[in-house]
Each structure stands twice: as structure tokens, then as C-alpha cells.
Amino acid sequence: MSTQEITSSKASRTRRRYNLPLTVVLALCTLTVLIPLFVTVSMAFKSGAQAVQGEAFTLPNPLSIEGFIEAWRLTDFPVSFGISVFVSAIAVAGAVLISSMAAYAIHANWERRFFKFAFFYILAAMFPPFPVLALSQIKLTGMVGLDTPLGVGILHIMFHLGFNVLLLTTFLRNMPHELEEAARIDGASTWQTFWRVIFPVLAPMSATVGIFAFLFSWNDFMMPSIIISDPSLQTLPVVNQLFQSQFSSNYHVSFASYLMALAPSILVFVFTQRWVLSGVTQGAVKS
């Protein structure tokens, strides 16, 4: 073995040794997620008699779906699920379209003072938390008739506009200017340039923005609970809370309901995490 190979081998072993603490930390973080998930799945598939025993870490024997059946009935799952899908669809579509247009307008006119001010003004909206603005939002949505799932979807778009514009604007700064210049030379208007050149180029980051928007909108509890005035139009997280008193002694029903509400967001993240990581990485590094 040559001296270079020996040095390389030692360096490799050193890197592995230094990564051991990081591996331990990652393992502990993984356990903090997997243990509650295991308890949720285990309790959801137990019968009422098994759930009463309170043994959360034992496997269900036999498997039972009575908790899912009861949760489906008590929460009117098809209706609340459809409302959550409706709100999330508005949040995702609006986040991708509006944020992309705003980011392109700011990027294309960055030398103008108004657009530079608009960029920092939009970013400033990231800092006030929703509870601080909750009362004003309740009154405004009530006055204009948006105390509905539609209003919640619009608020989801607005409250995350700053973060989305930041990601997309940073991504656009890495884009070669030749693409836009070529479209201009071919006679494309600003609108045509955006739809035919810019928007397709933004696809990786737009996917990241859409995924983040979906995960937040689907799991949000506070905003729908105080904005939507009609209890029959509430989203899944709020419905689960409304029926919590009924589930207080029926743990298998409550965990089944939570699992049904949690499953879509888990599946979306599992199948789209590579776009999340890719988009964030490309938006964070300036070439």
C-alpha cells in the first residue's frame, strides 16, 4: 500500500470517528419522532378493551379497525377531509403563483427603489406572529365575508409570502441572464417571458414552496379554529380538537382520528422530500 493510500485511509477513519457524535444526535432525534409515531399507530389499531389497559408500547393483538370506524363517524371524516384538501389546494396554488410573480417582478426591477423597498416590506411580514394579528384578522375576515375555509386559504398564502418570495428571489439570482435576454430578443413580452422562461426555470423551487405550503396548511390548527365561524366547515385538526372530549376515554378512537389526519402530510413529505432538500439547497447557494 502506498503512502498516499495510507494517508487517505487514516483521513477516512478520522472523518468517521469525528462523525460519531453527529450520528448519535441524529439517532436521538429520529427516536423522538419514531416513538410517538409508533405509539400512535399501535394505539390506533387496538380494540377498545386493549386501549383501556393503557399499554401504549405493546403491539395490538389482534389488529382492530373499530377505532377508525368510530372516528370516521364522529368526525364526519369525508367532509372535514374535503375541507382540508380545499384549503391546502388554495394555499399551494396561491403560494406558487403569487410568490413566483412577486419574486420575478422584484428580481427584474431590483435596481428600482420601489421594488427594493417592496422586497424588504414583504420580508418584514415574516416577523409578526399570527397570534399578535389574530384579532384584526378575525374582524377583517368577518367584515368581508371571508370567515370561511376560502379565507383561511388566502391567509395562509399571505402569511407565508415573505418566506416564499425570499426563496424564489434568491433562486432567480442564480439564473443566467441570457435566458431572459434571449426571450426579449425574440420579441417576448414580460408576461410571455415569465410563463415561457422564468416559471419553468423556477420549477424546483416552486415545488419546494408548494410542499412547505401544503404541510403548514394541512397541519394548521390555530388559524382555522379562530377564523372559520361555522363549526361544520372546520378542517381536520380542528375537528379532532372539537371531539377530544368524546375521545377522552376512548384512546383507540382518538389515535385513529389523529393518524387519519396525519397520514396525508407524512405521505406527501416522504415522497417529496428530495424536492424540498434540492430546492432549499439551490436557493441557499449563490453561484
VORO-931452 format. One record per residue (C-alpha): x, y, z. Coordinates in Angstrom, 1 decimal. Example, Ala and Ser with C-alpha at 12.3 -4.5 7.8 and 13.67 -1.06 7.14 Angstrom:
// residues 2
12.3:-4.5:7.8 .
13.7:-1.1:7.1 .
//
This chain:
// residues 287
0.0:0.0:0.0 .
1.4:3.4:-1.0 .
1.9:6.3:1.4 .
-0.9:8.2:-0.3 .
-3.3:5.3:0.2 .
-2.3:5.0:3.9 .
-2.8:8.7:4.4 .
-6.2:8.6:2.7 .
-7.2:5.6:4.8 .
-6.3:7.4:8.0 .
-8.1:10.5:6.9 .
-11.2:8.4:6.2 .
-11.1:6.8:9.6 .
-10.7:10.2:11.2 .
-13.7:11.5:9.4 .
-15.8:8.6:10.6 .
-14.6:9.0:14.1 .
-15.5:12.7:14.2 .
-18.9:11.9:12.7 .
-19.8:9.6:15.6 .
-21.3:12.4:17.9 .
-23.4:13.6:14.9 .
-24.6:10.1:14.3 .
-25.7:9.8:18.0 .
-27.5:13.1:17.8 .
-29.3:12.2:14.6 .
-30.3:8.8:16.1 .
-31.8:10.5:19.2 .
-33.6:13.0:17.0 .
-35.0:10.1:15.0 .
-36.2:8.3:18.1 .
-38.1:11.4:19.3 .
-40.1:11.2:16.0 .
-40.4:7.4:15.7 .
-41.5:6.7:19.3 .
-44.6:8.9:19.2 .
-45.4:7.7:15.7 .
-45.2:4.1:16.9 .
-47.5:4.8:19.9 .
-50.0:6.5:17.6 .
-50.1:3.6:15.1 .
-50.1:0.9:17.9 .
-53.0:2.5:19.8 .
-55.0:3.2:16.6 .
-55.1:-0.4:15.7 .
-56.1:-1.7:19.1 .
-59.6:-2.6:20.2 .
-61.4:-0.6:22.9 .
-60.6:-3.3:25.5 .
-56.9:-3.3:24.7 .
-56.7:0.5:24.6 .
-58.3:0.8:28.1 .
-55.3:-1.1:29.5 .
-53.1:1.8:28.6 .
-50.2:-0.2:27.4 .
-49.0:2.1:24.6 .
-45.8:0.3:23.7 .
-47.4:-3.2:23.2 .
-48.4:-4.3:19.7 .
-52.1:-4.7:19.0 .
-53.2:-8.3:19.2 .
-55.4:-8.8:17.2 .
-55.4:-5.9:14.9 .
-58.7:-3.9:15.1 .
-60.1:-1.1:13.0 .
-63.0:-0.3:15.2 .
-61.3:2.9:16.3 .
-61.1:4.1:12.6 .
-64.7:3.3:12.0 .
-65.8:5.2:15.1 .
-63.5:8.2:14.3 .
-64.8:8.3:10.7 .
-68.4:8.6:12.1 .
-67.8:11.0:14.9 .
-65.6:13.5:12.9 .
-67.6:13.2:9.7 .
-64.3:12.5:8.1 .
-65.2:12.8:4.3 .
-66.4:16.4:4.9 .
-63.6:17.6:7.1 .
-61.1:15.9:4.9 .
-62.5:17.6:1.8 .
-62.4:21.0:3.5 .
-58.7:20.4:4.5 .
-57.9:19.5:0.9 .
-59.7:22.6:-0.4 .
-57.8:24.9:2.0 .
-54.5:23.3:1.2 .
-55.1:23.4:-2.5 .
-55.8:27.2:-2.3 .
-52.7:27.7:-0.2 .
-50.4:25.7:-2.5 .
-51.7:27.2:-5.8 .
-51.6:30.7:-4.4 .
-48.2:30.3:-2.8 .
-46.6:29.1:-6.0 .
-48.3:31.6:-8.4 .
-48.3:34.8:-6.4 .
-44.8:34.2:-4.9 .
-43.4:33.4:-8.3 .
-44.8:36.6:-9.9 .
-43.7:38.8:-6.9 .
-40.2:37.3:-6.9 .
-39.8:37.8:-10.7 .
-41.1:41.4:-10.5 .
-38.6:42.2:-7.7 .
-35.8:40.4:-9.4 .
-36.3:42.1:-12.8 .
-36.6:45.6:-11.2 .
-34.1:45.2:-8.4 .
-32.3:48.5:-9.3 .
-35.5:50.5:-8.8 .
-36.0:51.8:-5.3 .
-39.7:50.9:-5.1 .
-39.2:47.2:-5.8 .
-36.3:47.0:-3.4 .
-38.5:48.6:-0.7 .
-41.3:46.2:-1.6 .
-38.9:43.2:-1.1 .
-37.9:44.3:2.4 .
-41.5:45.2:3.2 .
-42.7:41.7:2.2 .
-39.9:40.2:4.3 .
-40.9:42.2:7.3 .
-44.2:40.3:7.3 .
-42.3:37.2:8.4 .
-41.7:38.6:11.8 .
-45.1:39.4:13.4 .
-46.6:36.0:14.6 .
-50.2:35.3:13.8 .
-51.5:35.4:17.4 .
-50.4:39.1:17.5 .
-52.6:39.8:14.5 .
-55.3:37.4:15.2 .
-57.9:39.9:16.5 .
-57.6:42.2:13.5 .
-57.7:39.2:11.1 .
-60.9:37.9:12.7 .
-62.6:41.3:12.3 .
-61.4:41.8:8.8 .
-62.4:38.4:7.5 .
-65.8:38.8:9.2 .
-66.4:42.2:7.6 .
-65.7:40.9:4.1 .
-67.4:37.5:4.4 .
-64.1:35.5:4.4 .
-64.6:33.8:7.8 .
-64.7:30.6:5.7 .
-62.2:27.9:4.5 .
-61.6:30.2:1.5 .
-60.5:33.0:3.8 .
-58.2:30.6:5.7 .
-56.5:29.6:2.4 .
-56.0:33.2:1.5 .
-54.5:34.0:4.9 .
-52.1:31.0:4.5 .
-50.9:32.5:1.3 .
-50.3:36.0:2.7 .
-48.7:34.9:6.0 .
-46.0:32.9:4.1 .
-45.5:35.3:1.2 .
-42.3:36.7:2.7 .
-40.6:33.4:3.2 .
-41.6:32.2:-0.3 .
-40.5:35.3:-2.0 .
-37.2:35.2:-0.3 .
-36.6:31.6:-1.5 .
-37.7:32.3:-5.1 .
-35.8:35.6:-5.4 .
-32.6:34.0:-4.2 .
-33.1:31.2:-6.7 .
-33.7:33.7:-9.5 .
-30.4:35.5:-8.8 .
-28.6:32.3:-9.7 .
-30.4:32.1:-13.1 .
-28.4:33.0:-16.2 .
-29.5:36.4:-17.5 .
-29.0:35.1:-21.1 .
-32.3:33.2:-20.8 .
-34.3:36.3:-20.2 .
-32.4:38.3:-22.8 .
-32.9:35.7:-25.4 .
-36.7:35.8:-24.9 .
-36.6:39.6:-25.1 .
-34.7:39.4:-28.4 .
-37.3:37.0:-29.8 .
-39.9:39.6:-29.1 .
-41.5:38.1:-26.0 .
-43.4:40.4:-23.7 .
-42.9:40.5:-19.9 .
-45.9:38.2:-19.4 .
-44.7:35.7:-22.1 .
-41.1:35.8:-20.6 .
-42.4:34.9:-17.2 .
-44.7:32.0:-18.3 .
-42.4:30.5:-21.0 .
-39.0:31.1:-19.5 .
-39.0:32.1:-15.8 .
-41.8:29.9:-14.4 .
-40.4:26.7:-15.9 .
-37.0:27.5:-14.6 .
-38.5:28.1:-11.1 .
-40.0:24.6:-11.1 .
-37.6:23.0:-8.5 .
-38.0:25.9:-6.0 .
-41.8:26.2:-6.8 .
-42.1:22.5:-5.8 .
-40.3:23.3:-2.5 .
-42.6:26.3:-1.9 .
-45.7:24.2:-2.7 .
-44.7:21.4:-0.4 .
-44.0:23.7:2.5 .
-47.3:25.5:1.9 .
-49.2:22.2:1.9 .
-47.6:20.9:5.1 .
-48.3:24.1:7.0 .
-51.8:24.5:5.7 .
-52.8:20.9:6.3 .
-51.4:20.8:9.9 .
-52.5:24.3:10.9 .
-54.9:24.4:13.9 .
-54.9:28.0:15.2 .
-55.9:29.9:12.1 .
-58.9:27.8:11.1 .
-60.1:27.5:14.6 .
-60.5:31.2:15.1 .
-61.3:32.4:11.5 .
-63.9:29.9:10.4 .
-67.2:30.8:12.1 .
-69.2:27.7:11.0 .
-68.2:24.6:13.0 .
-69.5:22.3:10.3 .
-66.8:23.8:7.9 .
-63.8:23.1:10.1 .
-60.6:21.4:9.0 .
-59.4:18.1:10.3 .
-57.1:19.3:13.0 .
-59.8:21.5:14.5 .
-62.4:18.7:14.2 .
-60.1:16.4:16.2 .
-59.9:19.0:18.9 .
-63.7:19.6:18.9 .
-64.3:15.9:19.5 .
-61.4:15.5:22.0 .
-63.8:15.3:25.0 .
-65.6:12.4:23.3 .
-62.2:10.6:22.8 .
-61.0:11.2:26.3 .
-61.7:7.6:27.4 .
-61.5:6.0:24.0 .
-57.8:6.2:23.2 .
-58.0:4.0:20.2 .
-60.6:6.3:18.6 .
-58.6:9.4:19.3 .
-55.3:8.0:18.0 .
-57.1:6.6:14.9 .
-58.5:10.0:14.2 .
-55.1:11.7:14.7 .
-53.5:9.1:12.4 .
-56.0:9.6:9.6 .
-55.4:13.4:9.8 .
-51.6:12.9:9.9 .
-51.3:10.3:7.2 .
-51.5:12.7:4.1 .
-48.8:15.1:5.4 .
-46.5:12.2:6.2 .
-47.0:10.6:2.7 .
-46.5:14.0:1.0 .
-43.3:14.6:2.8 .
-41.9:11.1:2.3 .
-42.5:11.2:-1.5 .
-41.4:14.8:-2.0 .
-38.5:15.3:0.5 .
-35.9:15.2:-2.3 .
-37.5:18.2:-3.9 .
-37.5:20.0:-0.6 .
-33.8:19.4:0.0 .
-32.9:20.2:-3.6 .
-34.9:23.4:-3.7 .
-33.6:24.7:-0.4 .
-30.0:23.9:-1.3 .
-30.2:25.6:-4.7 .
-31.9:28.6:-3.2 .
-29.3:28.9:-0.4 .
-26.2:28.8:-2.5 .
-25.4:31.7:-4.9 .
-23.3:30.7:-7.9 .
//
